Amino acid sequence: MTVARESAEGSVTAEPVAVFLVEDHVVVREALALIVDGEDDLQVVGQADRSNQARFRIRATRPDVVVVDVHLPDGSGLDLCGVLRREVPSARLVVLTGDASPAVAEAAAAVGADALMLKHVPCERLLDEIRHQAGRPPRRSPVREVSPRRSGRRTPEQVAIARLTDQERGVLELVADGLSNRDVAAHLYLAEKTVKNYMTSVMRKLQVPSRTAAALLATRARFAHERCTPVAADGQDPVCFVRERP
């Protein structure tokens, strides 16, 4: 946790904000770590690429702010946020996502996330959001509180996708991206037979006859999400929501 320290001149300064990164893509995580550590008032105190790994490391390091990706190999980053809200209540939770649908914003708000930001957010905006969550003033861009958006009427595709488990949705998303079962298995660290079993369950729940039909349904649901991207009124702030600090 952040504490005050005395400088050589005798003045009291604050310790850097302790930041923990949860992201399964190594290149993205390491790049983000370099960016955060490049700031004199921020410091990465830990990293993880899986939910279970992150849970225990965060309990040990007690960071001020945790930056969490939504999709992790062993589950949902949103589920992890729910666990951290109970186990490490002092940590502020910033979720990163490429899906700006109201459904994701609602889910993030429900598990206690403090902010939900899109992955195409400028680095300066993310850094200042970390500062905001730690109670520090922004350096480059103003941080505005934006309320979670309520979703409107969902499409049939979105209703069907909602019946899937987090792991089933993760597998289906990769299949919709054109990955083979073998590639999906490698990406999620699963056996290929396990991926086939997931897809069998997905096709049964979606009531579609084939893997291709399931991928097509997922693609239509994704397009519906993109049409209802929530942004600020001026269209400049790529943030789904930021909770006001208590």
N, C-alpha and C positions, 0 to 999 in steps of 0.2 A: 504494500500500500504506500501511497505517497506520503512522505513526511518532510518536515522542514530541516534544513541544514544550515550551518554557519559557514560563510565563505572566508577566505583568507583575510579579507578586509574587515571582517567582523559583522557584516550584514547578513541577515537571514534570507536564504533563498529556498525555494521549494525543490524537492527531489523531482526528477523527471517522472512523468506519468508512466506507470507500469502497464504495458500493453501485451496481451497474449493473442496470438494469431492461430486460427483454426481454418485450414485450407488444404485440400487434398492434392491440388496441383502444385508440384514442387517449384516450378519456375515462377508461378504467380506468388506463392508464399514467400519465397526467398527475395523476390523483387520488392514485395510489400515490406518485408523486414528491413531491407536496405533503405527504403524511403523513410520508414518510421524512425529508424536509428540515425538517420541523417539529420534529424531535428534535435536541437540541444535540449528541448524540454520533454521529449518523448523517448521511451526506451522499451525495446522488445525484451520481455523477461521469460518468454517461452513460446514454443510452437508445437503444433500437432497436426496430423493429417487424418485422424480418425476421432470419432466421438468418444469412445471409451478411453482412448489415450488422453484426449483433451481433458476429460472430466477429472482424472486423478492428478494431472499436472497442474491444472488450474487450482484445485484444492490445495496443492502444495505451495504454489507461487503467490496466490492471492493477488492477482493483478487488479488495477483500477478499472481497466476497460478490456473487454474481450471482443475481438472482431471475428465473426463466425460466418462461414459459407453455408448456404442453405443445403446443398447436396454434398454428403460425405459418403465414403465407401461403405460404412457400417451403419448407416441410418441418416436421419434428418437432422440438420443443424438446428432446426426449430425445436425438435425434441430435446436436443442438448441444452438449448436455452431454458426450457422448462425445468430441467434438472438443476442447472446452475442457479436459477432464480431461487430454488429451495436450498441448495447446498452452499452457495457462495453469494448470499443476498447483497453484499456490498459491491460486487462487480457490476459495472454497467455493460450492457450487451448491445453491440452494434452488428446487425445482420447485413451481409452483402448478398445480393441476388441479381440474376439476369432476368427474372420474371417479375414484372411490375403489376401483375394482376391484383385486383382487390382481394381475391381469395387468399393470396399469399400474405398481403398486408394484414388482413384480419387474423390469420393464423399466427403471425409473428406477434401481433398485439396481444393475442389471447395467452401466449406462453410467457409474456412479460418482457419481451424485447424492448429496449429503450429507443432504438432507431432502426429503420429499415432503409437501406440505400441501394441504388442500382450500381451494377458493376462498371458502368461507363462513367461514373462520377469522376470529376477531376481529382487528382491526388491531393491538391490543396484543400478541396472541400472535405475529403475524408479525414485528413489530418486535423482540420479545424473541428470536425464533428467529434473526433477523439478528445480534443481539448475541451470542447463543450461538455461532453459527458463526464469529464473529470473535474468540472468546475473551473476551468481555465478560460481566459478570454481568447477569442479567435485571433489569428495573425493575418490572415489574407482575405477571408470571405466571411460575411455575416452568416450566422446560423439562426434559422427561423424555425419555430415550432410548427409542425404540420400534422394535423390530426389524421389518424388512420381512416382510410376511405371505406365506406360500406359498399359492398358489391351490390349490383343490381340483379336483375334476373339472369340466372346462369343458362348457358346453352345446354342442350341435351348431352353434347360431348363432355362438357365440364362436369355435369352431374354424374356421368358414367365414370370419368376419371377419378372423381372424389371417392368412389367406392373402393379404390385400390389402396393397398398399404404403401407406406413410403418406399419400401424396397421395390415393390412392383412398379410404382411410378418411375423410380430411378431407372429400372431396366427398360421400361417402355420408352422413356425419353431417349435413351441411347439407341434403341431400335429405330425410333422415328428419325434419328439423325443419320441412319443408314448403316449402323454398325452390325456386323454379324454376331451370332451368339458367342462365337469364340472371342471376338473383340470386346464384347460386353463383359464377358467373364474376366478377361485380363484387366479391363478398366476398373471393375468393382472387386477384384480379388476373390472371385467365386469360381467354382467348378462349372464347366460348360453344361453339365447335366443339370446343375442347380438353376442356371439361367433358363434352360428349356422348361424346367418345372415352373418357374415364375411365369414364363410366357404362356404356358398352358392355363395357369390360374387366371392370368390377365384376359386371355381370350374368352374364358368361361364367364368371368365377371362382366366383361364388356359385351358379351353375346355376339361375338364376331367369329366368322369361320376360319380366319387365317391370320398369320403373323402380319401380312401386308395390310389387311383390313384394320388390324389394331393400330399399326403405325399411322395409317391414314387418319383414323379417328383422333389419335394423339396430336397430329399435325393441325387438324381443324380446331381442336381445343386450344392449341398454342396460338393460332392466329386470332382466335376470339380474345385471348388474354391481351395480345398486343394492341388490339383496337381500344382497350379501355385502360391504357397506361395512366396511372394517376401522377400528375406533376403539379407544381405550384401554378397559380393563376397566370404568372408571367411566362411560364414555359421554360424558365431558365434553371430551376432547381431540381436536379434529378433525384429527388428524395420521395420515398413513399410516406414515411412519417418520422417525426422526431418528437419524443415525449418531452414535456417540460420538466426540468429538474425540480425536485421537491425543495 
